[in-house]
Each structure stands twice: as C-alpha cells, then as structure tokens.
Amino acid sequence: MPATNPKRDAIEKSSTYLGYKLLWATRLFLIGKKFPKGTFEQHVWNAVVHDVCEQITQESFFKTMIEIDAEAYFQILSIVFNNPSA
C-alpha cells in the first residue's frame, strides 16, 4: 500500500495491525533476534525469553491476542516449548 494512501494510516493504527506487529516482534525475541537486526548474546537472550514469556502468558495479553489471531498466538507460544534452547 503506498504511503500516500489515506486508508493506510487508519489500517496501521488498528488494533489488529498492531497486534500482528506485536506477535511478529515477540517471535523475533523468542528465536533470539533483535529488531531491526542482530541477535542477542546467550545470557541476555535467556533473560529476554523469561520476560517475554511472563508477558505473553498474562491473561490480558492472552485474551487480546486470541481475539486477533489465536492460531498465530499459539504458534508463537509453541516456540518456547518446541525449541527452548535455540
């Protein structure tokens, strides 16, 4: 979508769009990647995963994310269990 499209601003401010961006960032952190580039050092990454897990399992976050896209939320959550040391 072109930057000049008047609908773009509304879409980018929608809760669904922001939710998907949050899920994407969560996935990056859980697999050890920084935004916009690079990776976490192992000792830092362990703390990041702990903090992210604490946040994404809170009831309010959980309810919001399953309303946006339950499948995507659970796929991201499964990263913790399927590859806990990657």
N, C-alpha and C positions, 0 to 999 in steps of 0.2 A: 504494500500500500504506500503510495507516495506521501512524503512528508507534508505536502500541501493539501492533502485530502482533509476536509473539515471533519469527517467522521473519525479520523484517526485518533484525535485527542480524546474523544469520548470512549473509544474502544480501549485505549491504553490506560484509562483511569477506571475501567470497570473492575469490579471485584474478581470476576472470573479471570481476566487477563493478569491481574496482579497475583492471583492465586497460582496460576501456571508458572509465572516467573519465580515465585517463592518455591514451588516444587522443584523447578529446574535448579535453582541455587542450592537447595537442600541436597539434591542428588550430587551436585558437584562436590560439596563439602564432604559428604559421606564416602565418596570414592577418592578423596584426598586432593582434589583440585581446588586451587584458589581462583577467584574471579578478579581480574579478567584473564590472567594467565599464571602458570606456575603450579607448583604442588607444595603441600605442607610438609615440613620435616616430621618424622615419625612421632616424636614426643609432643609436638604441637597438634598433630592430627588426632592423636588419642584424646586430647582434651576437647578438640573441636567436635569429634564424634559424640563424646559424652554430652556436651552442651546441646548439640543438635537433637540427639535422642530425647533428652529431657524436654526440649521444646515441642517436638513433633508428636509426643505422646500425651501432651496436656489435653484435657477434654475440649477446651475451646478451640484449639488448633485442629484437633481431630474432627470435630463436628463441621468446622468450616471447610476443611479440605475434602471430606467425603461428599459435601454438598456440591463442590466444584467438580471433582472427578475422583470417585472412590478408587477406581482401578489404578489410576496414576499414583495416588497416595500410597496404596498398599504395595505397589511395585517398588516405590522408593523406600518404604519402610522395610521391605524384604532385603534390601541391600545389607542392612545391619546383620541379618541372620544368615544370609547366603554367602557373604564374603567378609566375615568380621575382622580379618587381619590383613586385608589387601591394602 
